[in-house]
């Protein structure tokens, strides 16, 4: 028995049930959420320690042997993603205690948050392709409800685009599963990987691979079907925006890494060339969209898209160094992007707007907050010695080594344009004077906000995480290297699940 592999799923499910039981008490819901978030992070760290010791942690549900039962499995990449989910869950739990209005809490904010975290954790730990679809649908249900919580017009417009395109993605995903089952007669991902490696005619396999690429690419907000993200991520509560920005698109990226290293490895030159161009266009269109925006959260939303391109680039290049860079980039980006959204929420609380033209003077009156923005912003742009520098450096070096000159040049250009966007936010929000007519009582301290420190606590914590990754690049690199080694050698995954060497 390996309980640590199912705890990251059971904890948020149990917490969701408990918060529903205490529906009428927002106070109890907050404390249950806080405790459950600590427990999820602790379970993630336990799982990471187990995978570092044993390589793989597997549980066959109901003691049905694979491939006939449901497999729950963690390798290093899964465990890393669970730890990051725990960190983000804890940060959002603390932040939400102040940032979430009572009326939203009364409509089920905390149960929905736990349901979302359960869906995310289930996706990272599923060893069955159909159950991966089920967990995706759990996430879609919870995220749609969180997106519409409050029922404002802008939220509903964004939510319609969000759910329509994601339902289209789900339909493609389910169709691909049906075709795949028709070819190999199994839903267990390890068994699929084993049987697809023996298929001689790769034509139909490539068709199904492209269907998975499109489905997961939509969920990851990759080019060209990414427009649902900037249309929706700036509309909900800021805590919801930050939670989505940190985790949701990374589930799509994780799924791409999983299926294109475990299952679809027979025609790499074909599938990964498509991924390479998708990565380049995702980076470029995302950063150009960000450069054209003047709304805090819209800029950050477009930058999610551009940064997804770097993660896809690591997978597309498909060398050991590139996969290391992709895993490193995922770790860095989840922390940094969540933090930037949280900082935007603090600025909104101080000045009452996300419009850059209506903001200003934050550095003069709140230099500490300015520093807390600068660290993740410069890390996102890739300046040393922060985490983003090492992530970009590894991916770009992998591109140079494989002589992928065009996409490497695009990656370098996108880094410069990202720096431009961060400088634009700095100049408009933090450096320039406060525009006339703006209420500055909260900013200058004339109106006391006794709860502001609670919102700043997760911002400080995530900033320290960014500095830790940057200043401890070697051990993080080694962890990413071990995860990449498992991804590039799927025989260990297959043997751990099926008990036989491929």
FENZIVEN-V349798 format. One record per pair of residues at least 24 apart in sequence whose C-alpha atoms are under 8 Angstrom apart, sorted by sequence separation. I is the first residue (numbers start at 1). J is the second residue. If there is no record, write none. Layout:
[[I:J] [I:J]]
This chain:
[[12:36] [51:75] [52:76] [115:139] [282:306] [283:307] [11:36] [12:37] [51:76] [180:205] [283:308] [116:142] [140:166] [282:308] [283:309] [307:333] [343:369] [47:74] [115:142] [116:143] [282:309] [283:310] [11:39] [12:40] [48:76] [51:79] [89:117] [180:208] [220:248] [221:249] [281:309] [11:40] [113:142] [179:208] [219:248] [220:249] [279:308] [280:309] [343:372] [112:142] [219:249] [220:250] [279:309] [343:373] [48:79] [112:143] [220:251] [278:309] [279:310] [8:40] [47:79] [48:80] [85:117] [176:208] [219:251] [220:252] [279:311] [7:40] [112:145] [113:146] [137:170] [219:252] [220:253] [279:312] [280:313] [304:337] [340:373] [382:415] [45:79] [112:146] [218:252] [278:312] [279:313] [381:415] [8:43] [44:79] [48:83] [85:120] [176:211] [217:252] [381:416] [7:43] [8:44] [44:80] [85:121] [176:212] [216:252] [217:253] [276:312] [340:376] [109:146] [133:170] [216:253] [275:312] [276:313] [279:316] [300:337] [339:376] [340:377] [381:418] [44:82] [45:83] [173:211] [275:313] [380:418] [381:419] [4:43] [44:83] [82:121] [172:211] [173:212] [216:255] [217:256] [337:376] [380:419] [4:44] [109:149] [133:173] [172:212] [216:256] [275:315] [276:316] [300:340] [336:376] [41:82] [133:174] [275:316] [276:317] [300:341] [336:377] [378:419] [381:422] [4:46] [5:47] [41:83] [44:86] [82:124] [107:149] [172:214] [173:215] [4:47] [41:84] [81:124] [172:215] [173:216] [213:256] [272:315] [273:316] [336:379] [337:380] [41:85] [42:86] [130:174] [212:256] [272:316] [297:341] [336:380] [378:422] [41:86] [104:149] [169:214] [170:215] [272:317] [377:422] [40:86] [41:87] [78:124] [104:150] [169:215] [272:318] [78:125] [130:177] [169:216] [297:344] [333:380] [38:86] [129:177] [296:344] [37:86] [41:90] [169:218] [74:124] [169:219] [74:125] [5:57] [37:89] [38:90] [73:125] [166:218] [374:426] [5:58] [37:90] [72:125] [73:126] [165:218] [166:219] [5:59] [72:126] [73:127] [224:278] [2:57] [71:126] [72:127] [209:264] [223:278] [253:308] [332:387] [333:388] [2:58] [34:90] [37:93] [71:127] [72:128] [222:278] [223:279] [245:301] [332:388] [2:59] [70:127] [71:128] [130:187] [222:279] [224:281] [297:354] [1:59] [70:128] [129:187] [206:264] [223:281] [224:282] [253:311] [257:315] [296:354] [34:93] [128:187] [129:188] [205:264] [223:282] [245:304] [253:312] [295:354] [296:355] [329:388] [332:391] [33:93] [34:94] [128:188] [129:189] [222:282] [295:355] [296:356] [370:430] [127:188] [128:189] [206:267] [210:271] [294:355] [295:356] [127:189] [209:271] [223:285] [294:356] [329:391] [30:93] [127:190] [165:228] [234:297] [294:357] [328:391] [329:392] [202:266] [233:297] [234:298] [202:267] [206:271] [233:298] [326:391] [6:72] [162:228] [197:263] [325:391] [364:430] [5:72] [30:97] [161:228] [162:229] [196:263] [234:301] [325:392] [362:429] [363:430] [364:431] [5:73] [196:264] [197:265] [230:298] [233:301] [360:428] [361:429] [362:430] [363:431] [5:74] [162:231] [193:262] [194:263] [197:266] [325:394] [326:395] [356:425] [359:428] [360:429] [361:430] [362:431] [158:228] [161:231] [162:232] [193:263] [196:266] [324:394] [325:395] [359:429] [360:430] [361:431] [161:232] [192:263] [193:264] [230:301] [357:428] [359:430] [360:431] [361:432] [190:262] [229:301] [230:302] [322:394] [356:428] [360:432] [361:433] [362:434] [158:231] [159:232] [189:262] [190:263] [229:302] [321:394] [322:395] [325:398] [356:429] [360:433] [361:434] [8:82] [158:232] [189:263] [321:395] [360:434] [157:232] [158:233] [359:434] [360:435] [26:102] [322:398] [358:434] [359:435] [33:110] [155:232] [158:235] [321:398] [322:399] [358:435] [366:443] [357:435] [365:443] [26:105] [226:305] [319:398] [365:444] [387:466] [26:106] [30:110] [155:235] [250:330] [358:438] [386:466] [387:467] [390:470] [29:110] [33:114] [154:235] [155:236] [314:395] [317:398] [362:443] [386:467] [389:470] [24:106] [310:392] [313:395] [317:399] [387:469] [388:470] [23:106] [222:305] [386:469] [387:470] [390:473] [221:305] [250:334] [314:398] [386:470] [387:471] [23:108] [147:232] [310:395] [317:402] [385:470] [386:471] [222:308] [384:470] [385:471] [387:473] [149:236] [221:308] [222:309] [246:333] [247:334] [351:438] [372:459] [376:463] [379:466] [20:108] [147:235] [148:236] [220:308] [246:334] [351:439] [372:460] [375:463] [147:236] [245:334] [246:335] [351:440] [146:236] [147:237] [350:440] [376:466] [19:110] [20:111] [246:337] [351:442] [372:463] [375:466] [19:111] [245:337] [246:338] [350:442] [351:443] [375:467] [147:240] [245:338] [349:442] [350:443] [16:110] [17:111] [146:240] [16:111] [242:337] [243:338] [15:111] [16:112] [242:338] [245:341] [16:113] [242:339] [16:114] [15:114] [16:115] [242:341] [241:341] [242:342] [13:114] [143:244] [310:411] [12:114] [13:115] [12:115] [238:341] [239:342] [238:342] [12:117] [13:118] [12:118] [239:345] [11:118] [238:345] [10:118] [306:414] [9:118] [346:455] [8:118] [9:119] [346:456] [9:121] [8:121] [9:122] [8:122] [303:418] [343:459] [71:188] [342:459] [70:188] [67:186] [5:125] [67:187] [68:188] [339:459] [67:188] [66:188] [299:421] [339:462] [67:191] [339:463] [284:410] [291:417] [336:462] [120:247] [124:251] [280:407] [283:410] [287:414] [335:462] [336:463] [120:248] [123:251] [283:411] [288:417] [291:420] [296:425] [124:254] [277:407] [280:410] [284:414] [287:417] [291:421] [335:465] [336:466] [120:251] [276:407] [280:411] [283:414] [287:418] [290:421] [335:466] [332:466] [100:237] [332:469] [99:238] [100:239] [99:239] [96:239] [95:239] [92:239] [328:476] [328:477] [92:242] [92:243] [328:480] [324:477] [327:480] [89:243] [88:243] [325:480] [324:480] [327:483] [324:481] [327:484] [88:246] [324:483] [321:481] [324:484] [320:481] [323:484] [85:247] [320:484] [320:485] [320:488] [262:487] [261:487] [261:488] [262:490] [258:487] [261:490] [84:331] [88:335] [77:327] [81:331] [84:334] [88:338] [80:331] [84:335] [194:494] [193:494] [190:493] [191:494] [190:494] [190:497] [191:498] [190:498] [194:502] [98:451] [98:452] [98:454] [99:455] [97:454] [98:455] [95:454] [96:455] [94:454] [95:455] [94:455] [95:456] [95:457] [94:457] [95:458] [94:458] [92:458] [91:458] [91:459] [91:461] [91:462] [77:480] [76:482] [77:483] [76:483] [77:484] [75:483] [76:486] [75:486] [75:493] [73:497] [71:497] [66:497] [67:498] [66:498] [65:498] [56:493] [58:496] [58:497] [56:496]]
